[in-house]
Amino acid sequence: MNTAVTSLPISLAAPAGASTGAGLRRQFSRAGAAIWRALEVIGRGRAHRSLLDLADQYEALQPALAKELRAASLQGPMA
């Protein structure tokens, strides 16, 4: 009986599944960040419109408040 022995190269690299998992994690992280930014943009737009609508409602009774609401609608997010 003849038995051939072949040595296999030993690699110290991570298994294929590990690198694929890390890649998927990065992709999901980027997708999540993009979705979050889109939701923030949508929220800012809704807040802007709401402040302007509220300013229109208060214009007759409290013009100073209406002016402040309009100014606030133009400002960026609060820190």
LINPEFEN-V527154 format. One record per helix or strand of 3 or more residues. SS is the DSSP state (@ for helix, = for strand). FROM is the first residue (numbers start at 1). TO is the last residue. If there is no record, write none. Layout:
<<SS/FROM/TO> <SS/FROM/TO>>
//
This chain:
<<@/16/58> <@/63/74>>
//
